[in-house]
């Protein structure tokens, strides 16, 4: 198939698919492996089990991304949406594991995935709760809440004894400059690879500075076998299942916001039918995750910023990312190479990517009328409450666990607040489909 105009359904030549796809993988890798590491530490699992969790996660990330980007039947949104493990599930999974073990975690995940799959057509009816003022606010909130991730990466990563050192910040800043100047002065294909070039160049500079090395690559195994139900057949504790269902309700809200953000960037209308297909894919991927020793899946907001930076809209680029993730899961040596990218380098690129999400939200809100209505206070309060966990991470520690799942996610609580205030001030929006803002 020949290359078409830059649209969501454009098929690019294989070299471009690989390069753009690899760029997405490098941008999301740190976030993709974070949840398995956290759960393994919480459960005091041995190193070999941690490796299994990471490879299973990468493998299932790839499957989930292929389901979402390629789609089949009424499953998958057919948009460039990278899938990864949701951080909203970390707290509940750690609690379930401490009380009932790993098998109860996977039992709860499988049931919650089935629940998500089945309620997708009903939840998708809520698309009318997302008029332009709400979607523009949510896109902005996503970018604001992701920015601290890039800042922490740039400092060297949480827990790094050299966090905030001149070496880490300098390395991140150099990477940032490489991304900016490549984006500004390179043309066409090379310009669109500004983030990938920044990550590679930053890693090479880090090696020259002695900040990173590839010794771990030699220790990694060549091939990894993903064994279903490695920790044993799932067990079902209904309190655990209920808490995981609450997590998936939160995930559905986040997925809706991410889907609309991507639809805005790639000029594809996300209506009731499309949203139902996207949420079904989340549910199916979560079930697969429970079977393959992984976790609940949702859209990775990090990669929304990358699409905004590159303006490469093809869903087949993200499908290529899915193939790369599957290979990383099957061949640990490849995963080890990617893992050698320093956090500071990721942070330098992340500043640009996440900032672009904020800019996209502001651009969307620029199309919204703020005269003689309540839209200004809607945006102000929604963004304000979304920043509470950023300013004071322990702010909600005294609240019940079920409430913390909602409140500690700035993206989720800010999104829910925007929806509620829109209903309060403006009533139910007309029509059941999102009309793209600023479509050219």
HELIX and SHEET records of a PDB file:
HELIX    1   1 UNK A   14  UNK A   42  1                                  29    
HELIX    2   2 UNK A   47  UNK A   70  1                                  24    
HELIX    3   3 UNK A   87  UNK A   89  5                                   3    
HELIX    4   4 UNK A   90  UNK A  100  1                                  11    
HELIX    5   5 UNK A  102  UNK A  123  1                                  22    
HELIX    6   6 UNK A  124  UNK A  129  5                                   6    
HELIX    7   7 UNK A  132  UNK A  155  1                                  24    
HELIX    8   8 UNK A  166  UNK A  185  1                                  20    
HELIX    9   9 UNK A  188  UNK A  192  1                                   5    
HELIX   10  10 UNK A  194  UNK A  208  1                                  15    
HELIX   11  11 UNK A  215  UNK A  219  1                                   5    
HELIX   12  12 UNK A  238  UNK A  266  1                                  29    
HELIX   13  13 UNK A  272  UNK A  291  1                                  20    
HELIX   14  14 UNK A  302  UNK A  310  1                                   9    
HELIX   15  15 UNK A  315  UNK A  330  1                                  16    
HELIX   16  16 UNK A  332  UNK A  339  1                                   8    
HELIX   17  17 UNK A  343  UNK A  365  1                                  23    
HELIX   18  18 UNK A  375  UNK A  386  1                                  12    
HELIX   19  19 UNK A  388  UNK A  391  1                                   4    
HELIX   20  20 UNK A  401  UNK A  407  1                                   7    
HELIX   21  21 UNK A  410  UNK A  426  1                                  17    
SHEET    1   A 2 UNK A  83  UNK A  85  0                                        
SHEET    2   A 2 UNK A 297  UNK A 299 -1                                        
END                                                                             
